[in-house]
């Protein structure tokens, strides 16, 4: 309001010119005197309009909070419109600020939070096509309630409502933050703060400069030794150059490691420096081990984010759990270390490939159609259940696993699913084979293959009765 007043008066002052007013006699207004009067009027009006604007804002805030108190109880089945009707999206956001009440220890009051959540739920119910409502509610769920899965679901809904550029940037920032948290990395590079990220990259580049300079100094020294005659002055200069570069690199590494002690990328780089420049393989091994430890810790933290607030799911996850996430097309997005080891693959070999490659036929052929059917119809067959299935190892043998599949986030074509696998303990006195009701062999476990002496490719599609001497007895 104050800005509008100042802008209006500025326009009047800028575009006013001298004029004559005739009322029977000639009257002339002096331009400088007139502008002086208008300037004083503008200055006098600013505090008045400031107080008026502050009063209006305070009144709007009190009205919004009184509206929020109506949602102290939100019984199931009651339409929010019957309690209070919000005219604008912004009114809901302002009313939800009633949840910003802290106690003496700086903890948000749970009663106020419950009231704020009721307001936001009512706002989403009244305005289901509002991008702002879904974004505000998702922020509340993620950062206040720590319910990541529900929060990302609302962001996916907002994405489908054709948000404007400002909302798109807001959602992009949230997704980037989520990815960085999932990727971990011990701070610095994984920081969600752009300033911190840029600062880390600057420090890391300076490290690489000194690291490279140390390697170049060593290369020049050995190149000098290949010559027939070596001036002592150049040899001394080469030694000095090596010491200077190694010392600078060492100091820079120490400074950056003090700030980012758990960054796996940084730990690996320092390990290479110790191994290749300082000729300290034992020290390098310690830093390589620490980097691997931090990567595993980051993976476990990513798993915790994915299963946040899913108590039944969280109880199934442990250090040996194989975790795989796929998109609506069955393409593997993330595969943790335990899953790679279980299936016999190296880290990085599975991401970007269809999850059906981990299943024997005919399950691998049918899996994509199952996914399409779920995306199209919404029918749930195996979601949120645990069952024993067979998995296909990289060495082409099958083995039983316990599989739980749940929806991680999204809806429809934007759905992301997560599977948790654990190997089923095998009985040393039992061999297993799987077949169709017609007696056609599908696959067999390693114990069966070792016992019968067959290769996996020789069994698939073969009649089970043909494996024995007396086929008629096997048929029976």
Protein Blocks (a to p, Z undefined) as FASTA:
>chain_A
ZZmmmmmmmmmmmmpccddddehiacdddfklmmmmmmmmmmmmmmmmmmmmmmmmmmmm
mmmmmmmmmmmpacehiafklmoccfbfklmmmmmmmmmccdfkopacfklmmmmmmmmm
mmmmmmmmbmklmmmmmmmmmmmnopaklmmmmmmmmmmnopafklmmmmmmmmmmmmmm
mnnnnpajlpcbfklmmmmmmmmmmmmmmmmmmmmmmmmmmmmmmpmbdcfklmmmmmmm
mmmmmmmmmmmmmmmmmmmmmbmklmmmmmmmmmmmnopaklmmmmmmmmmmmmmmmmmm
mmmmmmgoilklmmmpcfklccddddfkopafbdcfklmmmnopaehjlgopafklmpcc
fklmmmmmmmmmmmmnopafkgoiacddddddfkopacddddddddfbdchjlbccdddd
ddddddfkbccddddfkopafbdcfklmmmnopafklmgopafklmpmblmlmmZZ
